[in-house]
Amino acid sequence: MSNSQTTTESCQPGHALVLQPAGHGLCKLACACGGLLEPTPDTEEAHRERHHRHLNEVQADSTT
């Protein structure tokens, strides 16, 4: 990932992963739905895990 570009990846409708570089190999995380925002810089891998858990929660909520 480039240090000057925001990365957006679609996974589920309305829930695109948004990673914004924060320097030193760290990034910030958000979900396009607005229900997940991690403004504290962390590694991309850690944020991807958080987003995966968010998607699991969304899916569980939609089936109950």
PDBQT receptor file of N, H, CA, C and O in Angstrom, charges set to zero:
ATOM      1  N   MET A   1       0.856  -1.176   0.000  1.00  0.00    +0.000 N 
ATOM      2  CA  MET A   1       0.000   0.000   0.000  1.00  0.00    +0.000 C 
ATOM      3  C   MET A   1       0.898   1.233   0.000  1.00  0.00    +0.000 C 
ATOM      4  O   MET A   1       1.876   1.287   0.745  1.00  0.00    +0.000 OA
ATOM      5  N   SER A   2       0.582   2.194  -0.806  1.00  0.00    +0.000 N 
ATOM      6  H   SER A   2      -0.212   2.151  -1.411  1.00  0.00    +0.000 HD
ATOM      7  CA  SER A   2       1.337   3.437  -0.898  1.00  0.00    +0.000 C 
ATOM      8  C   SER A   2       1.083   4.291   0.341  1.00  0.00    +0.000 C 
ATOM      9  O   SER A   2       0.002   4.229   0.926  1.00  0.00    +0.000 OA
ATOM     10  N   ASN A   3       2.063   5.080   0.739  1.00  0.00    +0.000 N 
ATOM     11  H   ASN A   3       2.941   5.131   0.264  1.00  0.00    +0.000 HD
ATOM     12  CA  ASN A   3       1.914   5.939   1.907  1.00  0.00    +0.000 C 
ATOM     13  C   ASN A   3       1.086   7.183   1.632  1.00  0.00    +0.000 C 
ATOM     14  O   ASN A   3       0.860   7.975   2.548  1.00  0.00    +0.000 OA
ATOM     15  N   SER A   4       0.626   7.383   0.406  1.00  0.00    +0.000 N 
ATOM     16  H   SER A   4       0.809   6.740  -0.338  1.00  0.00    +0.000 HD
ATOM     17  CA  SER A   4      -0.123   8.601   0.102  1.00  0.00    +0.000 C 
ATOM     18  C   SER A   4      -1.509   8.314  -0.454  1.00  0.00    +0.000 C 
ATOM     19  O   SER A   4      -2.187   9.238  -0.903  1.00  0.00    +0.000 OA
ATOM     20  N   GLN A   5      -1.940   7.088  -0.439  1.00  0.00    +0.000 N 
ATOM     21  H   GLN A   5      -1.389   6.337  -0.075  1.00  0.00    +0.000 HD
ATOM     22  CA  GLN A   5      -3.203   6.725  -1.061  1.00  0.00    +0.000 C 
ATOM     23  C   GLN A   5      -4.129   6.021  -0.087  1.00  0.00    +0.000 C 
ATOM     24  O   GLN A   5      -3.691   5.199   0.717  1.00  0.00    +0.000 OA
ATOM     25  N   THR A   6      -5.403   6.346  -0.164  1.00  0.00    +0.000 N 
ATOM     26  H   THR A   6      -5.758   7.014  -0.817  1.00  0.00    +0.000 HD
ATOM     27  CA  THR A   6      -6.409   5.637   0.610  1.00  0.00    +0.000 C 
ATOM     28  C   THR A   6      -6.824   4.414  -0.186  1.00  0.00    +0.000 C 
ATOM     29  O   THR A   6      -7.059   4.511  -1.391  1.00  0.00    +0.000 OA
ATOM     30  N   THR A   7      -6.918   3.267   0.467  1.00  0.00    +0.000 N 
ATOM     31  H   THR A   7      -6.728   3.189   1.445  1.00  0.00    +0.000 HD
ATOM     32  CA  THR A   7      -7.322   2.024  -0.164  1.00  0.00    +0.000 C 
ATOM     33  C   THR A   7      -8.753   1.715   0.240  1.00  0.00    +0.000 C 
ATOM     34  O   THR A   7      -9.091   1.750   1.423  1.00  0.00    +0.000 OA
ATOM     35  N   THR A   8      -9.593   1.415  -0.740  1.00  0.00    +0.000 N 
ATOM     36  H   THR A   8      -9.318   1.387  -1.702  1.00  0.00    +0.000 HD
ATOM     37  CA  THR A   8     -10.976   1.036  -0.469  1.00  0.00    +0.000 C 
ATOM     38  C   THR A   8     -11.236  -0.299  -1.145  1.00  0.00    +0.000 C 
ATOM     39  O   THR A   8     -10.963  -0.462  -2.334  1.00  0.00    +0.000 OA
ATOM     40  N   GLU A   9     -11.759  -1.244  -0.398  1.00  0.00    +0.000 N 
ATOM     41  H   GLU A   9     -11.981  -1.112   0.568  1.00  0.00    +0.000 HD
ATOM     42  CA  GLU A   9     -12.072  -2.565  -0.937  1.00  0.00    +0.000 C 
ATOM     43  C   GLU A   9     -13.511  -2.905  -0.591  1.00  0.00    +0.000 C 
ATOM     44  O   GLU A   9     -13.930  -2.772   0.559  1.00  0.00    +0.000 OA
ATOM     45  N   SER A  10     -14.266  -3.345  -1.589  1.00  0.00    +0.000 N 
ATOM     46  H   SER A  10     -13.926  -3.454  -2.523  1.00  0.00    +0.000 HD
ATOM     47  CA  SER A  10     -15.630  -3.793  -1.342  1.00  0.00    +0.000 C 
ATOM     48  C   SER A  10     -15.615  -5.243  -0.902  1.00  0.00    +0.000 C 
ATOM     49  O   SER A  10     -14.815  -6.038  -1.396  1.00  0.00    +0.000 OA
ATOM     50  N   CYS A  11     -16.490  -5.588   0.019  1.00  0.00    +0.000 N 
ATOM     51  H   CYS A  11     -17.140  -4.942   0.420  1.00  0.00    +0.000 HD
ATOM     52  CA  CYS A  11     -16.577  -6.966   0.476  1.00  0.00    +0.000 C 
ATOM     53  C   CYS A  11     -18.036  -7.382   0.565  1.00  0.00    +0.000 C 
ATOM     54  O   CYS A  11     -18.417  -8.403  -0.008  1.00  0.00    +0.000 OA
ATOM     55  N   GLN A  12     -18.852  -6.624   1.261  1.00  0.00    +0.000 N 
ATOM     56  H   GLN A  12     -18.543  -5.795   1.727  1.00  0.00    +0.000 HD
ATOM     57  CA  GLN A  12     -20.287  -6.845   1.314  1.00  0.00    +0.000 C 
ATOM     58  C   GLN A  12     -20.941  -5.536   0.888  1.00  0.00    +0.000 C 
ATOM     59  O   GLN A  12     -20.374  -4.467   1.116  1.00  0.00    +0.000 OA
ATOM     60  N   PRO A  13     -22.108  -5.596   0.281  1.00  0.00    +0.000 N 
ATOM     61  CA  PRO A  13     -22.767  -4.353  -0.143  1.00  0.00    +0.000 C 
ATOM     62  C   PRO A  13     -22.882  -3.355   1.018  1.00  0.00    +0.000 C 
ATOM     63  O   PRO A  13     -23.410  -3.678   2.082  1.00  0.00    +0.000 OA
ATOM     64  N   GLY A  14     -22.384  -2.157   0.790  1.00  0.00    +0.000 N 
ATOM     65  H   GLY A  14     -21.955  -1.895  -0.074  1.00  0.00    +0.000 HD
ATOM     66  CA  GLY A  14     -22.464  -1.102   1.800  1.00  0.00    +0.000 C 
ATOM     67  C   GLY A  14     -21.385  -1.163   2.859  1.00  0.00    +0.000 C 
ATOM     68  O   GLY A  14     -21.365  -0.331   3.766  1.00  0.00    +0.000 OA
ATOM     69  N   HIS A  15     -20.481  -2.137   2.764  1.00  0.00    +0.000 N 
ATOM     70  H   HIS A  15     -20.497  -2.813   2.027  1.00  0.00    +0.000 HD
ATOM     71  CA  HIS A  15     -19.452  -2.305   3.792  1.00  0.00    +0.000 C 
ATOM     72  C   HIS A  15     -18.065  -2.370   3.180  1.00  0.00    +0.000 C 
ATOM     73  O   HIS A  15     -17.386  -3.391   3.286  1.00  0.00    +0.000 OA
ATOM     74  N   ALA A  16     -17.642  -1.295   2.544  1.00  0.00    +0.000 N 
ATOM     75  H   ALA A  16     -18.194  -0.466   2.458  1.00  0.00    +0.000 HD
ATOM     76  CA  ALA A  16     -16.315  -1.258   1.945  1.00  0.00    +0.000 C 
ATOM     77  C   ALA A  16     -15.263  -0.940   3.003  1.00  0.00    +0.000 C 
ATOM     78  O   ALA A  16     -15.443  -0.040   3.824  1.00  0.00    +0.000 OA
ATOM     79  N   LEU A  17     -14.178  -1.682   2.972  1.00  0.00    +0.000 N 
ATOM     80  H   LEU A  17     -14.032  -2.412   2.305  1.00  0.00    +0.000 HD
ATOM     81  CA  LEU A  17     -13.032  -1.451   3.843  1.00  0.00    +0.000 C 
ATOM     82  C   LEU A  17     -12.286  -0.225   3.341  1.00  0.00    +0.000 C 
ATOM     83  O   LEU A  17     -11.955  -0.148   2.158  1.00  0.00    +0.000 OA
ATOM     84  N   VAL A  18     -12.015   0.735   4.223  1.00  0.00    +0.000 N 
ATOM     85  H   VAL A  18     -12.284   0.672   5.184  1.00  0.00    +0.000 HD
ATOM     86  CA  VAL A  18     -11.300   1.945   3.843  1.00  0.00    +0.000 C 
ATOM     87  C   VAL A  18     -10.062   2.055   4.727  1.00  0.00    +0.000 C 
ATOM     88  O   VAL A  18     -10.176   2.226   5.940  1.00  0.00    +0.000 OA
ATOM     89  N   LEU A  19      -8.885   1.956   4.125  1.00  0.00    +0.000 N 
ATOM     90  H   LEU A  19      -8.792   1.817   3.139  1.00  0.00    +0.000 HD
ATOM     91  CA  LEU A  19      -7.621   2.092   4.837  1.00  0.00    +0.000 C 
ATOM     92  C   LEU A  19      -6.938   3.367   4.379  1.00  0.00    +0.000 C 
ATOM     93  O   LEU A  19      -6.759   3.583   3.180  1.00  0.00    +0.000 OA
ATOM     94  N   GLN A  20      -6.557   4.211   5.324  1.00  0.00    +0.000 N 
ATOM     95  H   GLN A  20      -6.702   4.036   6.297  1.00  0.00    +0.000 HD
ATOM     96  CA  GLN A  20      -5.875   5.459   4.990  1.00  0.00    +0.000 C 
ATOM     97  C   GLN A  20      -4.485   5.429   5.627  1.00  0.00    +0.000 C 
ATOM     98  O   GLN A  20      -4.372   5.294   6.845  1.00  0.00    +0.000 OA
ATOM     99  N   PRO A  21      -3.431   5.554   4.826  1.00  0.00    +0.000 N 
ATOM    100  CA  PRO A  21      -2.074   5.527   5.360  1.00  0.00    +0.000 C 
ATOM    101  C   PRO A  21      -1.863   6.591   6.435  1.00  0.00    +0.000 C 
ATOM    102  O   PRO A  21      -2.332   7.723   6.316  1.00  0.00    +0.000 OA
ATOM    103  N   ALA A  22      -1.140   6.194   7.491  1.00  0.00    +0.000 N 
ATOM    104  H   ALA A  22      -0.759   5.275   7.587  1.00  0.00    +0.000 HD
ATOM    105  CA  ALA A  22      -0.849   7.129   8.577  1.00  0.00    +0.000 C 
ATOM    106  C   ALA A  22       0.658   7.264   8.804  1.00  0.00    +0.000 C 
ATOM    107  O   ALA A  22       1.093   7.869   9.784  1.00  0.00    +0.000 OA
ATOM    108  N   GLY A  23       1.447   6.697   7.893  1.00  0.00    +0.000 N 
ATOM    109  H   GLY A  23       1.094   6.205   7.097  1.00  0.00    +0.000 HD
ATOM    110  CA  GLY A  23       2.899   6.792   7.995  1.00  0.00    +0.000 C 
ATOM    111  C   GLY A  23       3.501   5.692   8.845  1.00  0.00    +0.000 C 
ATOM    112  O   GLY A  23       2.820   5.081   9.668  1.00  0.00    +0.000 OA
ATOM    113  N   HIS A  24       4.780   5.448   8.637  1.00  0.00    +0.000 N 
ATOM    114  H   HIS A  24       5.333   5.945   7.968  1.00  0.00    +0.000 HD
ATOM    115  CA  HIS A  24       5.539   4.447   9.399  1.00  0.00    +0.000 C 
ATOM    116  C   HIS A  24       4.923   3.055   9.315  1.00  0.00    +0.000 C 
ATOM    117  O   HIS A  24       4.983   2.302  10.287  1.00  0.00    +0.000 OA
ATOM    118  N   GLY A  25       4.330   2.694   8.175  1.00  0.00    +0.000 N 
ATOM    119  H   GLY A  25       4.281   3.305   7.386  1.00  0.00    +0.000 HD
ATOM    120  CA  GLY A  25       3.748   1.371   7.997  1.00  0.00    +0.000 C 
ATOM    121  C   GLY A  25       2.420   1.176   8.693  1.00  0.00    +0.000 C 
ATOM    122  O   GLY A  25       1.916   0.056   8.767  1.00  0.00    +0.000 OA
ATOM    123  N   LEU A  26       1.846   2.251   9.204  1.00  0.00    +0.000 N 
ATOM    124  H   LEU A  26       2.255   3.161   9.144  1.00  0.00    +0.000 HD
ATOM    125  CA  LEU A  26       0.562   2.171   9.894  1.00  0.00    +0.000 C 
ATOM    126  C   LEU A  26      -0.538   2.796   9.047  1.00  0.00    +0.000 C 
ATOM    127  O   LEU A  26      -0.259   3.568   8.129  1.00  0.00    +0.000 OA
ATOM    128  N   CYS A  27      -1.786   2.463   9.356  1.00  0.00    +0.000 N 
ATOM    129  H   CYS A  27      -2.013   1.837  10.101  1.00  0.00    +0.000 HD
ATOM    130  CA  CYS A  27      -2.918   3.046   8.640  1.00  0.00    +0.000 C 
ATOM    131  C   CYS A  27      -4.083   3.216   9.602  1.00  0.00    +0.000 C 
ATOM    132  O   CYS A  27      -4.088   2.678  10.709  1.00  0.00    +0.000 OA
ATOM    133  N   LYS A  28      -5.063   3.975   9.153  1.00  0.00    +0.000 N 
ATOM    134  H   LYS A  28      -5.060   4.412   8.254  1.00  0.00    +0.000 HD
ATOM    135  CA  LYS A  28      -6.312   4.171   9.886  1.00  0.00    +0.000 C 
ATOM    136  C   LYS A  28      -7.382   3.385   9.154  1.00  0.00    +0.000 C 
ATOM    137  O   LYS A  28      -7.236   3.108   7.964  1.00  0.00    +0.000 OA
ATOM    138  N   LEU A  29      -8.458   3.020   9.844  1.00  0.00    +0.000 N 
ATOM    139  H   LEU A  29      -8.576   3.245  10.811  1.00  0.00    +0.000 HD
ATOM    140  CA  LEU A  29      -9.485   2.146   9.281  1.00  0.00    +0.000 C 
ATOM    141  C   LEU A  29     -10.866   2.754   9.424  1.00  0.00    +0.000 C 
ATOM    142  O   LEU A  29     -11.167   3.417  10.417  1.00  0.00    +0.000 OA
ATOM    143  N   ALA A  30     -11.706   2.522   8.417  1.00  0.00    +0.000 N 
ATOM    144  H   ALA A  30     -11.461   1.984   7.610  1.00  0.00    +0.000 HD
ATOM    145  CA  ALA A  30     -13.119   2.863   8.488  1.00  0.00    +0.000 C 
ATOM    146  C   ALA A  30     -13.875   1.892   7.599  1.00  0.00    +0.000 C 
ATOM    147  O   ALA A  30     -13.296   1.251   6.722  1.00  0.00    +0.000 OA
ATOM    148  N   CYS A  31     -15.171   1.791   7.836  1.00  0.00    +0.000 N 
ATOM    149  H   CYS A  31     -15.641   2.311   8.549  1.00  0.00    +0.000 HD
ATOM    150  CA  CYS A  31     -16.054   1.031   6.963  1.00  0.00    +0.000 C 
ATOM    151  C   CYS A  31     -17.002   2.028   6.313  1.00  0.00    +0.000 C 
ATOM    152  O   CYS A  31     -17.442   2.979   6.959  1.00  0.00    +0.000 OA
ATOM    153  N   ALA A  32     -17.311   1.821   5.061  1.00  0.00    +0.000 N 
ATOM    154  H   ALA A  32     -16.953   1.049   4.537  1.00  0.00    +0.000 HD
ATOM    155  CA  ALA A  32     -18.171   2.748   4.324  1.00  0.00    +0.000 C 
ATOM    156  C   ALA A  32     -19.557   2.886   4.947  1.00  0.00    +0.000 C 
ATOM    157  O   ALA A  32     -20.248   3.874   4.696  1.00  0.00    +0.000 OA
ATOM    158  N   CYS A  33     -19.971   1.913   5.753  1.00  0.00    +0.000 N 
ATOM    159  H   CYS A  33     -19.410   1.111   5.957  1.00  0.00    +0.000 HD
ATOM    160  CA  CYS A  33     -21.290   1.977   6.380  1.00  0.00    +0.000 C 
ATOM    161  C   CYS A  33     -21.347   3.010   7.492  1.00  0.00    +0.000 C 
ATOM    162  O   CYS A  33     -22.434   3.421   7.900  1.00  0.00    +0.000 OA
ATOM    163  N   GLY A  34     -20.188   3.436   7.989  1.00  0.00    +0.000 N 
ATOM    164  H   GLY A  34     -19.305   3.103   7.658  1.00  0.00    +0.000 HD
ATOM    165  CA  GLY A  34     -20.130   4.393   9.086  1.00  0.00    +0.000 C 
ATOM    166  C   GLY A  34     -20.203   3.733  10.450  1.00  0.00    +0.000 C 
ATOM    167  O   GLY A  34     -20.093   4.414  11.469  1.00  0.00    +0.000 OA
ATOM    168  N   GLY A  35     -20.385   2.427  10.491  1.00  0.00    +0.000 N 
ATOM    169  H   GLY A  35     -20.474   1.874   9.663  1.00  0.00    +0.000 HD
ATOM    170  CA  GLY A  35     -20.513   1.719  11.757  1.00  0.00    +0.000 C 
ATOM    171  C   GLY A  35     -19.191   1.257  12.335  1.00  0.00    +0.000 C 
ATOM    172  O   GLY A  35     -19.169   0.665  13.414  1.00  0.00    +0.000 OA
ATOM    173  N   LEU A  36     -18.099   1.509  11.653  1.00  0.00    +0.000 N 
ATOM    174  H   LEU A  36     -18.118   1.990  10.776  1.00  0.00    +0.000 HD
ATOM    175  CA  LEU A  36     -16.775   1.123  12.136  1.00  0.00    +0.000 C 
ATOM    176  C   LEU A  36     -15.807   2.230  11.788  1.00  0.00    +0.000 C 
ATOM    177  O   LEU A  36     -15.646   2.583  10.620  1.00  0.00    +0.000 OA
ATOM    178  N   LEU A  37     -15.157   2.781  12.810  1.00  0.00    +0.000 N 
ATOM    179  H   LEU A  37     -15.287   2.494  13.759  1.00  0.00    +0.000 HD
ATOM    180  CA  LEU A  37     -14.157   3.812  12.601  1.00  0.00    +0.000 C 
ATOM    181  C   LEU A  37     -13.046   3.587  13.610  1.00  0.00    +0.000 C 
ATOM    182  O   LEU A  37     -13.282   3.623  14.818  1.00  0.00    +0.000 OA
ATOM    183  N   GLU A  38     -11.844   3.355  13.121  1.00  0.00    +0.000 N 
ATOM    184  H   GLU A  38     -11.653   3.325  12.140  1.00  0.00    +0.000 HD
ATOM    185  CA  GLU A  38     -10.659   3.188  13.966  1.00  0.00    +0.000 C 
ATOM    186  C   GLU A  38      -9.668   4.277  13.583  1.00  0.00    +0.000 C 
ATOM    187  O   GLU A  38      -8.827   4.063  12.710  1.00  0.00    +0.000 OA
ATOM    188  N   PRO A  39      -9.753   5.447  14.223  1.00  0.00    +0.000 N 
ATOM    189  CA  PRO A  39      -8.856   6.547  13.860  1.00  0.00    +0.000 C 
ATOM    190  C   PRO A  39      -7.437   6.375  14.395  1.00  0.00    +0.000 C 
ATOM    191  O   PRO A  39      -6.533   7.104  13.987  1.00  0.00    +0.000 OA
ATOM    192  N   THR A  40      -7.228   5.420  15.305  1.00  0.00    +0.000 N 
ATOM    193  H   THR A  40      -7.962   4.828  15.637  1.00  0.00    +0.000 HD
ATOM    194  CA  THR A  40      -5.905   5.188  15.859  1.00  0.00    +0.000 C 
ATOM    195  C   THR A  40      -5.084   4.358  14.876  1.00  0.00    +0.000 C 
ATOM    196  O   THR A  40      -5.505   3.264  14.498  1.00  0.00    +0.000 OA
ATOM    197  N   PRO A  41      -3.939   4.849  14.460  1.00  0.00    +0.000 N 
ATOM    198  CA  PRO A  41      -3.118   4.099  13.515  1.00  0.00    +0.000 C 
ATOM    199  C   PRO A  41      -2.717   2.724  14.068  1.00  0.00    +0.000 C 
ATOM    200  O   PRO A  41      -2.402   2.582  15.249  1.00  0.00    +0.000 OA
ATOM    201  N   ASP A  42      -2.737   1.738  13.205  1.00  0.00    +0.000 N 
ATOM    202  H   ASP A  42      -2.992   1.854  12.245  1.00  0.00    +0.000 HD
ATOM    203  CA  ASP A  42      -2.327   0.381  13.536  1.00  0.00    +0.000 C 
ATOM    204  C   ASP A  42      -1.853  -0.270  12.246  1.00  0.00    +0.000 C 
ATOM    205  O   ASP A  42      -1.893   0.360  11.188  1.00  0.00    +0.000 OA
ATOM    206  N   THR A  43      -1.407  -1.516  12.314  1.00  0.00    +0.000 N 
ATOM    207  H   THR A  43      -1.374  -2.027  13.173  1.00  0.00    +0.000 HD
ATOM    208  CA  THR A  43      -0.958  -2.194  11.107  1.00  0.00    +0.000 C 
ATOM    209  C   THR A  43      -2.158  -2.539  10.229  1.00  0.00    +0.000 C 
ATOM    210  O   THR A  43      -3.282  -2.674  10.714  1.00  0.00    +0.000 OA
ATOM    211  N   GLU A  44      -1.902  -2.677   8.942  1.00  0.00    +0.000 N 
ATOM    212  H   GLU A  44      -0.989  -2.568   8.549  1.00  0.00    +0.000 HD
ATOM    213  CA  GLU A  44      -2.969  -3.038   8.008  1.00  0.00    +0.000 C 
ATOM    214  C   GLU A  44      -3.583  -4.380   8.383  1.00  0.00    +0.000 C 
ATOM    215  O   GLU A  44      -4.802  -4.542   8.328  1.00  0.00    +0.000 OA
ATOM    216  N   GLU A  45      -2.752  -5.335   8.760  1.00  0.00    +0.000 N 
ATOM    217  H   GLU A  45      -1.762  -5.203   8.805  1.00  0.00    +0.000 HD
ATOM    218  CA  GLU A  45      -3.250  -6.665   9.132  1.00  0.00    +0.000 C 
ATOM    219  C   GLU A  45      -4.203  -6.583  10.329  1.00  0.00    +0.000 C 
ATOM    220  O   GLU A  45      -5.256  -7.221  10.322  1.00  0.00    +0.000 OA
ATOM    221  N   ALA A  46      -3.847  -5.811  11.346  1.00  0.00    +0.000 N 
ATOM    222  H   ALA A  46      -2.992  -5.292  11.351  1.00  0.00    +0.000 HD
ATOM    223  CA  ALA A  46      -4.708  -5.669  12.522  1.00  0.00    +0.000 C 
ATOM    224  C   ALA A  46      -6.042  -5.035  12.151  1.00  0.00    +0.000 C 
ATOM    225  O   ALA A  46      -7.092  -5.456  12.636  1.00  0.00    +0.000 OA
ATOM    226  N   HIS A  47      -5.998  -4.022  11.291  1.00  0.00    +0.000 N 
ATOM    227  H   HIS A  47      -5.144  -3.680  10.898  1.00  0.00    +0.000 HD
ATOM    228  CA  HIS A  47      -7.238  -3.366  10.879  1.00  0.00    +0.000 C 
ATOM    229  C   HIS A  47      -8.095  -4.296  10.013  1.00  0.00    +0.000 C 
ATOM    230  O   HIS A  47      -9.321  -4.278  10.121  1.00  0.00    +0.000 OA
ATOM    231  N   ARG A  48      -7.475  -5.093   9.171  1.00  0.00    +0.000 N 
ATOM    232  H   ARG A  48      -6.479  -5.107   9.083  1.00  0.00    +0.000 HD
ATOM    233  CA  ARG A  48      -8.249  -6.046   8.365  1.00  0.00    +0.000 C 
ATOM    234  C   ARG A  48      -8.971  -7.052   9.271  1.00  0.00    +0.000 C 
ATOM    235  O   ARG A  48     -10.107  -7.434   8.990  1.00  0.00    +0.000 OA
ATOM    236  N   GLU A  49      -8.325  -7.477  10.343  1.00  0.00    +0.000 N 
ATOM    237  H   GLU A  49      -7.402  -7.167  10.572  1.00  0.00    +0.000 HD
ATOM    238  CA  GLU A  49      -8.976  -8.373  11.302  1.00  0.00    +0.000 C 
ATOM    239  C   GLU A  49     -10.163  -7.692  11.968  1.00  0.00    +0.000 C 
ATOM    240  O   GLU A  49     -11.217  -8.307  12.130  1.00  0.00    +0.000 OA
ATOM    241  N   ARG A  50     -10.004  -6.419  12.358  1.00  0.00    +0.000 N 
ATOM    242  H   ARG A  50      -9.148  -5.920  12.227  1.00  0.00    +0.000 HD
ATOM    243  CA  ARG A  50     -11.115  -5.665  12.957  1.00  0.00    +0.000 C 
ATOM    244  C   ARG A  50     -12.289  -5.558  11.977  1.00  0.00    +0.000 C 
ATOM    245  O   ARG A  50     -13.446  -5.726  12.362  1.00  0.00    +0.000 OA
ATOM    246  N   HIS A  51     -11.977  -5.277  10.709  1.00  0.00    +0.000 N 
ATOM    247  H   HIS A  51     -11.037  -5.141  10.396  1.00  0.00    +0.000 HD
ATOM    248  CA  HIS A  51     -13.035  -5.143   9.710  1.00  0.00    +0.000 C 
ATOM    249  C   HIS A  51     -13.736  -6.482   9.499  1.00  0.00    +0.000 C 
ATOM    250  O   HIS A  51     -14.955  -6.517   9.330  1.00  0.00    +0.000 OA
ATOM    251  N   HIS A  52     -12.992  -7.575   9.507  1.00  0.00    +0.000 N 
ATOM    252  H   HIS A  52     -12.002  -7.547   9.644  1.00  0.00    +0.000 HD
ATOM    253  CA  HIS A  52     -13.581  -8.906   9.366  1.00  0.00    +0.000 C 
ATOM    254  C   HIS A  52     -14.545  -9.187  10.528  1.00  0.00    +0.000 C 
ATOM    255  O   HIS A  52     -15.640  -9.706  10.314  1.00  0.00    +0.000 OA
ATOM    256  N   ARG A  53     -14.137  -8.846  11.755  1.00  0.00    +0.000 N 
ATOM    257  H   ARG A  53     -13.247  -8.424  11.929  1.00  0.00    +0.000 HD
ATOM    258  CA  ARG A  53     -15.030  -9.025  12.915  1.00  0.00    +0.000 C 
ATOM    259  C   ARG A  53     -16.275  -8.149  12.769  1.00  0.00    +0.000 C 
ATOM    260  O   ARG A  53     -17.379  -8.576  13.107  1.00  0.00    +0.000 OA
ATOM    261  N   HIS A  54     -16.101  -6.937  12.271  1.00  0.00    +0.000 N 
ATOM    262  H   HIS A  54     -15.205  -6.589  11.996  1.00  0.00    +0.000 HD
ATOM    263  CA  HIS A  54     -17.233  -6.028  12.036  1.00  0.00    +0.000 C 
ATOM    264  C   HIS A  54     -18.227  -6.662  11.055  1.00  0.00    +0.000 C 
ATOM    265  O   HIS A  54     -19.436  -6.640  11.285  1.00  0.00    +0.000 OA
ATOM    266  N   LEU A  55     -17.705  -7.225   9.967  1.00  0.00    +0.000 N 
ATOM    267  H   LEU A  55     -16.723  -7.243   9.780  1.00  0.00    +0.000 HD
ATOM    268  CA  LEU A  55     -18.587  -7.866   8.986  1.00  0.00    +0.000 C 
ATOM    269  C   LEU A  55     -19.314  -9.061   9.590  1.00  0.00    +0.000 C 
ATOM    270  O   LEU A  55     -20.490  -9.281   9.300  1.00  0.00    +0.000 OA
ATOM    271  N   ASN A  56     -18.629  -9.833  10.426  1.00  0.00    +0.000 N 
ATOM    272  H   ASN A  56     -17.674  -9.655  10.662  1.00  0.00    +0.000 HD
ATOM    273  CA  ASN A  56     -19.283 -10.960  11.105  1.00  0.00    +0.000 C 
ATOM    274  C   ASN A  56     -20.398 -10.481  12.020  1.00  0.00    +0.000 C 
ATOM    275  O   ASN A  56     -21.458 -11.104  12.080  1.00  0.00    +0.000 OA
ATOM    276  N   GLU A  57     -20.171  -9.380  12.735  1.00  0.00    +0.000 N 
ATOM    277  H   GLU A  57     -19.310  -8.875  12.685  1.00  0.00    +0.000 HD
ATOM    278  CA  GLU A  57     -21.210  -8.810  13.602  1.00  0.00    +0.000 C 
ATOM    279  C   GLU A  57     -22.409  -8.337  12.797  1.00  0.00    +0.000 C 
ATOM    280  O   GLU A  57     -23.555  -8.571  13.181  1.00  0.00    +0.000 OA
ATOM    281  N   VAL A  58     -22.141  -7.671  11.679  1.00  0.00    +0.000 N 
ATOM    282  H   VAL A  58     -21.210  -7.482  11.367  1.00  0.00    +0.000 HD
ATOM    283  CA  VAL A  58     -23.211  -7.177  10.814  1.00  0.00    +0.000 C 
ATOM    284  C   VAL A  58     -24.033  -8.348  10.296  1.00  0.00    +0.000 C 
ATOM    285  O   VAL A  58     -25.263  -8.296  10.284  1.00  0.00    +0.000 OA
ATOM    286  N   GLN A  59     -23.348  -9.405   9.869  1.00  0.00    +0.000 N 
ATOM    287  H   GLN A  59     -22.349  -9.448   9.879  1.00  0.00    +0.000 HD
ATOM    288  CA  GLN A  59     -24.059 -10.581   9.354  1.00  0.00    +0.000 C 
ATOM    289  C   GLN A  59     -24.884 -11.242  10.453  1.00  0.00    +0.000 C 
ATOM    290  O   GLN A  59     -26.022 -11.645  10.212  1.00  0.00    +0.000 OA
ATOM    291  N   ALA A  60     -24.324 -11.360  11.654  1.00  0.00    +0.000 N 
ATOM    292  H   ALA A  60     -23.399 -11.033  11.850  1.00  0.00    +0.000 HD
ATOM    293  CA  ALA A  60     -25.057 -11.962  12.772  1.00  0.00    +0.000 C 
ATOM    294  C   ALA A  60     -26.279 -11.129  13.137  1.00  0.00    +0.000 C 
ATOM    295  O   ALA A  60     -27.342 -11.681  13.419  1.00  0.00    +0.000 OA
ATOM    296  N   ASP A  61     -26.138  -9.809  13.134  1.00  0.00    +0.000 N 
ATOM    297  H   ASP A  61     -25.274  -9.361  12.904  1.00  0.00    +0.000 HD
ATOM    298  CA  ASP A  61     -27.273  -8.928  13.436  1.00  0.00    +0.000 C 
ATOM    299  C   ASP A  61     -28.365  -9.018  12.399  1.00  0.00    +0.000 C 
ATOM    300  O   ASP A  61     -29.547  -8.881  12.716  1.00  0.00    +0.000 OA
ATOM    301  N   SER A  62     -27.973  -9.249  11.154  1.00  0.00    +0.000 N 
ATOM    302  H   SER A  62     -27.014  -9.360  10.896  1.00  0.00    +0.000 HD
ATOM    303  CA  SER A  62     -28.978  -9.291  10.080  1.00  0.00    +0.000 C 
ATOM    304  C   SER A  62     -29.743 -10.612  10.061  1.00  0.00    +0.000 C 
ATOM    305  O   SER A  62     -30.801 -10.704   9.438  1.00  0.00    +0.000 OA
ATOM    306  N   THR A  63     -29.222 -11.631  10.734  1.00  0.00    +0.000 N 
ATOM    307  H   THR A  63     -28.362 -11.557  11.240  1.00  0.00    +0.000 HD
ATOM    308  CA  THR A  63     -29.902 -12.925  10.752  1.00  0.00    +0.000 C 
ATOM    309  C   THR A  63     -30.728 -13.146  12.019  1.00  0.00    +0.000 C 
ATOM    310  O   THR A  63     -31.393 -14.172  12.159  1.00  0.00    +0.000 OA
ATOM    311  N   THR A  64     -30.682 -12.175  12.947  1.00  0.00    +0.000 N 
ATOM    312  H   THR A  64     -30.142 -11.342  12.834  1.00  0.00    +0.000 HD
ATOM    313  CA  THR A  64     -31.475 -12.326  14.179  1.00  0.00    +0.000 C 
ATOM    314  C   THR A  64     -32.702 -11.471  14.158  1.00  0.00    +0.000 C 
ATOM    315  O   THR A  64     -33.476 -11.480  15.115  1.00  0.00    +0.000 OA
TER     316      THR A  64
